[in-house]
Amino acid sequence: MDHEFWLERWKTQDIGFHQPQFDPALDKFWSRLAVPAGARVFVPLCGKSLDMQWLAEHGHAVVGAELSEQAVGEFFAERELVPTVRHEANFTVKSSGPYEIWIGDFFGLPESAVAGVAGVYDRAALVALPASMQDQYADKLKALLPKAPILLITVDYDQRQMNGPPFATSPRMVDDLFSDRYGRIDLVSKDVLADHPHFQQRGLTALTGAVSLLRPR
Ligand SMILES: C[S@@+](CC[C@H](N)C(=O)[O-])C[C@H]1O[C@@H](n2cnc3c(N)ncnc32)[C@H](O)[C@@H]1O
């Protein structure tokens, strides 16, 4: 997916991926990462996810990375926060309270952006990328944060039935991407098609939603 694709999705508000409530996986499973209280956490490809607010409300400082300045603008505006702005390493960095969001291409994110980060939350980030870019994504994440556990939320389906995003990402694909450095614990794997009628309309006959914990070895 090129940058224009995502910028256009934000411009036209074609953001069906955005959830109007916290993802239930956070309440159920975030504690399994054992991220120390108060530690910084990283949300790659964060959009304007409410989940960043959940993480902040649970005591974390949140670092996000997002391509779309509009998405980040909406995130702060919806909380009536006026961020301070600085420029670093080709990124515009907007911060307010517990949030610091780096606006630009995740693949160019400097290590300094995630200094001190002790946990990663990936919902709809890995699966936003086609298989051909998922390798690059996993390599970048591993290079940035070799020691941080990851709560990873993925979907899997028959890729012949629908084009991504989200892209079908099986447990085996996750293992191919991460098992050199992380052990994977399956937390949930269940059919969620009934919760996604729009995917049914797009031709899916089955959709597995999965939550995994990736623990650095
Ligand atoms: C499917 S959305 C998910 C957003 C968020 N994680 C959520 O759960 O709502 C994927 C997001 O990744 C952003 N994105 C795509 N490619 C990116 C890149 N190379 N660097 C930073 N952000 C990117 C898009 O603009 C979009 O907001």
The ligand as an SDF file (V2000), in Angstrom:
LIG
                    3D

 27 29  0  0  0  0  0  0  0  0999 V2000
   -5.7190   -0.0910    9.2960 C   0  0  0  0  0  0  0  0  0  0  0  0
   -5.2220    1.4510    9.9570 S   0  0  0  0  0  0  0  0  0  0  0  0
   -5.1160    1.0320   11.6810 C   0  0  0  0  0  0  0  0  0  0  0  0
   -4.9770    2.2080   12.5870 C   0  0  0  0  0  0  0  0  0  0  0  0
   -4.9600    1.8570   14.0840 C   0  0  0  0  0  0  0  0  0  0  0  0
   -3.9390    0.9100   14.4180 N   0  0  0  0  0  0  0  0  0  0  0  0
   -6.2910    1.3800   14.5440 C   0  0  0  0  0  0  0  0  0  0  0  0
   -6.3840    0.2910   15.1290 O   0  0  0  0  0  0  0  0  0  0  0  0
   -7.2950    2.1020   14.3350 O   0  0  0  0  0  0  0  0  0  0  0  0
   -3.5470    1.5460    9.4450 C   0  0  0  0  0  0  0  0  0  0  0  0
   -2.9160    2.8920    9.7240 C   0  0  0  0  0  0  0  0  0  0  0  0
   -1.5520    2.8500    9.3600 O   0  0  0  0  0  0  0  0  0  0  0  0
   -1.1870    4.0720    8.7780 C   0  0  0  0  0  0  0  0  0  0  0  0
   -0.0010    3.7770    7.9520 N   0  0  0  0  0  0  0  0  0  0  0  0
    0.0370    3.0480    6.8250 C   0  0  0  0  0  0  0  0  0  0  0  0
    1.2870    2.9420    6.3670 N   0  0  0  0  0  0  0  0  0  0  0  0
    2.0700    3.6350    7.2360 C   0  0  0  0  0  0  0  0  0  0  0  0
    3.4690    3.8930    7.3050 C   0  0  0  0  0  0  0  0  0  0  0  0
    4.3150    3.4330    6.3770 N   0  0  0  0  0  0  0  0  0  0  0  0
    3.9440    4.6180    8.3420 N   0  0  0  0  0  0  0  0  0  0  0  0
    3.0820    5.1030    9.3020 C   0  0  0  0  0  0  0  0  0  0  0  0
    1.7430    4.8750    9.2760 N   0  0  0  0  0  0  0  0  0  0  0  0
    1.2460    4.1580    8.2570 C   0  0  0  0  0  0  0  0  0  0  0  0
   -2.4160    4.5030    8.0040 C   0  0  0  0  0  0  0  0  0  0  0  0
   -2.4560    5.8870    7.7310 O   0  0  0  0  0  0  0  0  0  0  0  0
   -3.5200    4.0440    8.9340 C   0  0  0  0  0  0  0  0  0  0  0  0
   -3.8930    5.0630    9.8220 O   0  0  0  0  0  0  0  0  0  0  0  0
  1  2  1  0
  2  3  1  0
  2 10  1  0
  3  4  1  0
  4  5  1  0
  5  6  1  0
  5  7  1  0
  7  8  2  0
  7  9  1  0
 10 11  1  0
 11 12  1  0
 11 26  1  0
 12 13  1  0
 13 14  1  0
 13 24  1  0
 14 15  1  0
 14 23  1  0
 15 16  2  0
 16 17  1  0
 17 18  1  0
 17 23  2  0
 18 19  1  0
 18 20  2  0
 20 21  1  0
 21 22  2  0
 22 23  1  0
 24 25  1  0
 24 26  1  0
 26 27  1  0
M  CHG  2   2   1   9  -1
M  END
$$$$
